Amino acid sequence: MFVRVGEVFGRTPFPHYQHLPIRARLGGLKIDGVIEGSLYAWIQTTQGDWLGLCEFELPTGDGTESFQLRQWCPSGAISLRSVGGG
């Protein structure tokens, strides 16, 4: 399965990152794009929305490290097929 990371993590409406030192941008987590992961469970909220328990790795901005996450993601951010349809 695939997670559209930008839909999981909210972002500030203003691009404050442009004012960050390059060191902070390279070492910070990359929270955009589509990442392959694993889906473990579904749960429905009291409002009727669905959340999937997903596990995936987020790379740092420079790609030298990554961090494993397991968290509930909104169903709209989860795709059971690759974005290209494969």
Steps between C-alpha positions, in 0.01 A plus 500: 500500500599861462458807722474855370703648782394860437139402578599334828701786645351849493724777380505867579337705227808722474836366377707582810756243392651753260637684802645191671873432491598240240614268781147490644344434159740214419468333842123541535244238400374503141121509541382516141468260211382140495664234716458123487403335826290233672136512604409310819142591586200724430290679760195723463468827692183621670455743208498212250849559360744213459860489623763246402778390732804543275871448539746683278841668506549873465840605362687809607536784253847388393401132485776383734264378773140390537257444785248216527148611591186303582195721524135546408458669161181634339363266234532769232878496545525123446514325165512124466665536158783713376408846379598396147250213514756218535 
